[in-house]
Amino acid sequence: MLQFFISSTFEDMVGEREILHQEIIPKVNEYAKQMGEYVECTDLRWGVDTDHMGRILEVCLSQIKDPCNYNMLVFVGKNYGSVPDETDLIQWQWKKEAGDVELEDYAISVTQLEIEYGIFVEHQEAENAIKIVLFRTENDSYRNAYSQDKKSEEKQVVLLDRLKKMKDLCQISYSPDWNGERAIGLDKMKKQLVNSLKHLIEEKYDKRKK
């Protein structure tokens, strides 16, 4: 089984998350079952107590640390996401899970925290982990719907640049439309991600046969 931890900002990526669960994964699994495989996603933005930041951090990082979930599937755009007030709590939870690995800044969004831990930290147990990042380009109507402060914009620019320079990363770029509430016109992204996941399943199947 291939299990992925899903990471993104939440409200502005509802369209992507819905098409992932409702169309992409079912389509991939129709193909995967021919080779005795199955793809599953851990999506914690539904079902986690969002009023308790400590619980969010604990669940997110511990789930990524689960060997099944070292595989990461990340949607990123221009929106940085909200930064929790509990910086000390973020630092404590990070050190609990990441040990000696330090972050330059702990005043970061939960999404960046997931990316830092799931993409940038080298997990010895996850030597062959799969890391897929989908980069979304937004139009002006999107940017007007989700305004953010200058500091958040700057942090997101730096994060995107680091991701794009990351080696051994499957990168997919897509440019959807925006209907005022969510991204639409995601057929091209759907096709790209389905093909990438099918390829990964084929690779795993071929290795198993050897």
Steps between C-alpha positions, in 0.01 A plus 500: 500500500611854422381739768541876466479777757310791340618851580372838387333811627137406551215728388664616177594142401155343550463447125827309479428288806155407376616397154785306660267294719201476266666449163879461501548232767205284384628516140853410605377212713306353207838472330694402812285198586618330180845484659386421854558856619290763673543874558365668812520856630524634854323835498492651848333829413171318542439345840763679711398731785598833343437686828792327671830595337704258709284213377535612137879512523526169683275314258652648183864437586439158654305391191779611267745314723295181457703292248189461283468875461854605413362526147391863459253659258500878533291770331653849517400836358547863597307470826729445799232410752438620853784509751402374850562732792649214701859526370639331812261210448612462139864496610433246776305265273759532225790411731301209641464348154808628312759475776819692424371650176439871556286745302617856438153631582218344702245770419380301200172366366387145572533425129864609497558294814370191318716577197810560711456165674370293209709642213815665630594284799696190401331204668736202512204263502364660182788461256265420210220735598291649220465879505256665259444876499237666284563870437190707429513829310215731599323773308406842637154391618660239723746747652217741578304224674787401729696811591785468748754726665839584355691276739292196403548577131876516551508174694303324229735626227798357691321170563403460134856574389641236738252242376574569133872451566444174687657194339321163473165677500221426255380847396172572323390852398143593418294816439131462592220752477329643809121522547510720809501209743737235367729400218325357193624373167725242663485237223861556390627473857290188550650336191857587602459370855322181388781427254769567763333271753452226240869523415596464867276195532661346192845558646401338827345205316810450285727502806279245672521266201882499500 
